[in-house]
Amino acid sequence: MNARYITKAAVIAVLYVVLTDVMGLLSFNPLQIRLSEGLTILPLIEPAAIPGLFVGCLLANLQSPFGIIDILGGSLVTLTAAYLTSRAKNFWMGALPPIILNSLFVSIWVSYFAKTPYLITAVGIAVGEGVSVIVFGYVIYNIYKNISDNYLK
């Protein structure tokens, strides 16, 4: 690891925290909408995004009303999704791990603590994740790719 890699990871982590904060309590509901999840597409083109997303999610989830399970569990789900995204062949395949893993696993404790049925919570998280990753992630992906291709090499 070099200073450039660590700096990129740190910037991604900070962006994740800030974007989670922007959405306030919507970041921690059965229908979760986190603009920060748009960043989860970055491991397709930026290896430093994997630790950056993990640390960013860990720090953002310190605000979670769901406690340590969300802090650690949510961060590990994000780390796993980031790794799987990094192995994907294209944007659409890269978008699947964060959407699927968050909807299947994060919804377990969110449904429990929010007292909502698991299936409703899983669908709500999948929809919010899908919007964040596909819509916002597509914008982030193209901006980062352009910046990376032109300025970060």
N, C-alpha and C positions, 0 to 999 in steps of 0.2 A: 504494500500500500504506500502510495506517495501522498504528498500534500494536496495535489489536485483532486485525487480520489476522495480523500477525507473531506475536503472543502465541498465537493459536489454532494456527498452524502449528508453533510451538515446542513447545506442549503435546502436540500429536499426535506430533511427532518423538520426544519423550521417552517418551511412552507406548509407541510402537513399539519403542524400544530396550529398555525395561524388560520388556515382554511377550515380546520375543525372548529376553532373558536368562532369564526364568522357565522357559522350555522347555529351556534348556541345549542339549546336543548334538542334541536332536530337531529343533532349528531348522536343522540343517545336514546332514541325512541324506537318503538316497534316498526315505524316507517322511518327508517334512518336515511337522511339525506346529508351526505358529507361531500362537499366539494373536494375535500382532500383525497377522497378515493379516486378521483380522476388521475391523481399522480401514480396510482398503482399500475398504470400501463407503461411507465418509464423503464422498468427493467428490460423491456424489449430492446431498448437502444442505449441504456445507461446502467452498467453493472453497479455503480455506486448507489443506485436507487434502492437496491435490496437492503443494505443496512440502514440507509436513510429512511426508508418507509417504516422499518421495524422500530427504530428509535423515535421517529416522529409519532407513530401510533402509540408507543409506550408513554411518551410524554403527554400526548393529547388525552389519553385515557386516564391520566391521573385525575381528571375532572369528572370521570364517569360516576354516575350515581350507583352503578352496579359493582363497584369495589374492585378488589384484587382479581377476581375472575375475569373481569373485562380488561383490566390493566395487562395482566399476563396472557390470558387466553386470546383476547382480541389481537394483541401484538404478535403472538405466535401464529395465529391464522393469517395475519398480514404478511409475516415473514415467509410462510409456506406459499402463499399466493404469489408473492413477489418472485420467489425462486421459480415456481412453475411458469409464471409469465415470462421470465427470462429465457426459458427453454422453448417458448412458442415460436412458430414459424411466421406468424403474421399478426396484425392488429386484432383481428376478430378472435383468433385462438388465444391471444394474450389477454383479452378482456374476460375470458371465461373463468379463470381461476379465482380472481377476487369476487366475482359475482356469485359463483357457486359455493365457494368455501365460506364466505361471510353469511350467505343465506342459510346454509346448512348448520354451521357451528355457532356463530354469534347469536343466532336466533334462539339457541337452547337457553342461555342464561337471560337474554333480554325478555323472552316470553315468560320465564319463571318470575323474574323480578317485576315486570310490568303487568303480570297477571293477565296475559293475553294468550290465546291458543297458539301453540307452536306453529301450526300451518299458516295462520294469518300473519304471524310475525315473520316467518321465513319468506313468505311472498312479499310482505312489506319491505323487508331488507333487500330482497332480490330486485324489486322495482327501483328502490332508491339507489342501490349499488349500480344497477344497469344504467340509470340516467347519469349518474356521476362518472362511471367508467367509460361508457360509450360516447356520451355527448361531450362532457367536460374533458374527459380523457383524450378524445380525438383531437380537440383543440390543443391541449397540452402537448400531446405527442407530436403534432405537426410543428408547433412553435419550437419545442425543444430540439427536434430533429433539424430544423432550419438553423437554429443557433449553434447546435453542435457541429453540423456540417460546415458552417461558415466561420465560427469563432472559437470553438473549444477543442480543436484537434491539436 
